Amino acid sequence: SIEKLKKLTTLPVNEFINKNNLTNYYTASRDILHKELLSDVISSGTKINYDSKIKKVEDLGGKIKIINENKTIRNCEKLIIANGNSSSPIFDRISCSPIANDFMTYRSAVKVQELPLKISADTIYLFLGKGMHIVIYPFFEDLLNIVMITKNNIDVVMQKNKRNIEKGIYSFLRAQDWHSWSLYDSKITLNLDNSRPIYAIGDAAHSIKPHLAQGASMALEDAFTLGKSIGENNTTESVHYAMNARKKRIDKVIRNSTLNRKIFHAPSIISVFRDFFLEKTNGLSQLDNLKWLYDYEV
Ligand SMILES: Cc1cc2nc3c(=O)[nH]c(=O)nc-3n(C[C@H](O)[C@H](O)[C@H](O)COP(=O)(O)OP(=O)(O)OC[C@H]3O[C@@H](n4cnc5c(N)ncnc54)[C@H](O)[C@@H]3O)c2cc1C
């Protein structure tokens, strides 16, 4: 029954934050974050060209040529490539090879009272199932965000999990109006010329699986590092050096997200050990394993 859901563990985030003197954890609506960042960009005098999709970027040595899809051409001296996890490459020094997978993401937002489960407003819930996991978290006023990542399509996965999921929750999940999209994995190789002021940040520079929820965070850290280094009037080589120095941290994030995907979606036999381990280990010590991630100054 809903009252007797099997709880594997609780991760005491606030205790972890206080113990390590970290910034408070909070979730922000994407729209609010976007508005905040945009107002900073506009107040810095940056001009944004909307509706101008870039087809190709060419480095001609002295200048950089940007060719738009509508065939207009612009030249610039410096360039930051931040086109995300885009399937169409725009610069020949960034290669991106897709890695096939059958993961899907589903998202839905509901009011707290619609959930057939009593939850606390300050808690993030993670449910682990067969080839699926669900994250439920309060994100804006009385709204909850529900994100479900499934290996395979929702109908197949729900069918497989029918017996494992409590009836009320099962019907609730089935009744949702899900927005869905495929998860693309890729291997990105940067072959940037350290003597040229062309930089890459965020998903354009590295592909991070969403299972550690760090893609946007790493994109923000990249942007901060790059902005700081350029702002200090460093040489092009030093700016590249600062960006290359981030590789160790990003690679660790990539490894941990990949591991989380395996743990969250573990097949039946392995999931028994996973559940046993989670039940027996102290939540705070689990969080301590992530100190390298959160107790970090960019
Ligand atoms: C299901 C899921 C859950 C996630 N959850 C989290 C989370 O909880 N926490 C977290 O930190 N991260 C999370 N992420 C990852 C996060 O969304 C990305 O890592 C982040 O958005 C990357 O930012 P970016 O600026 O590099 O790229 P994007 O946000 O993809 O921005 C790229 C921009 O470039 C534009 N663009 C692309 N091609 C062109 C072109 N040719 N010309 C002009 N413009 C172009 C696009 O329109 C887009 O606006 C999640 C991702 C997924 C899929």
The ligand as a Gaussian input file, in Angstrom:
#p B3LYP/6-31G(d) Opt

LIG

0 1
 C       16.019000      14.601000     -18.996000
 C       17.102000      15.561000     -18.650000
 C       17.198000      16.016000     -17.345000
 C       18.214000      16.893000     -16.989000
 N       18.285000      17.323000     -15.698000
 C       19.286000      18.135000     -15.329000
 C       19.409000      18.574000     -13.969000
 O       18.591000      18.250000     -13.120000
 N       20.475000      19.350000     -13.638000
 C       21.401000      19.733000     -14.558000
 O       22.373000      20.434000     -14.201000
 N       21.280000      19.360000     -15.873000
 C       20.262000      18.576000     -16.275000
 N       20.149000      18.182000     -17.591000
 C       21.150000      18.596000     -18.571000
 C       20.955000      20.019000     -19.071000
 O       19.647000      20.227000     -19.577000
 C       21.980000      20.315000     -20.182000
 O       23.229000      19.783000     -19.814000
 C       22.133000      21.813000     -20.370000
 O       20.925000      22.354000     -20.867000
 C       23.281000      22.134000     -21.334000
 O       23.329000      23.518000     -21.523000
 P       23.955000      24.127000     -22.834000
 O       23.799000      25.601000     -22.705000
 O       25.304000      23.574000     -23.071000
 O       23.050000      23.584000     -24.039000
 P       21.495000      23.827000     -24.318000
 O       20.748000      24.107000     -23.067000
 O       21.073000      22.657000     -25.150000
 O       21.486000      25.152000     -25.204000
 C       21.986000      25.142000     -26.525000
 C       21.287000      26.245000     -27.291000
 O       21.892000      26.372000     -28.581000
 C       20.875000      26.501000     -29.551000
 N       21.406000      25.969000     -30.813000
 C       21.676000      24.670000     -31.121000
 N       22.169000      24.572000     -32.358000
 C       22.227000      25.839000     -32.845000
 C       22.645000      26.391000     -34.084000
 N       23.115000      25.618000     -35.072000
 N       22.558000      27.734000     -34.260000
 C       22.087000      28.535000     -33.260000
 N       21.677000      28.065000     -32.064000
 C       21.743000      26.738000     -31.860000
 C       19.710000      25.678000     -29.015000
 O       18.501000      26.129000     -29.591000
 C       19.800000      25.968000     -27.516000
 O       19.078000      27.108000     -27.163000
 C       19.140000      17.317000     -17.967000
 C       19.019000      16.881000     -19.293000
 C       18.019000      15.998000     -19.635000
 C       17.905000      15.542000     -21.063000

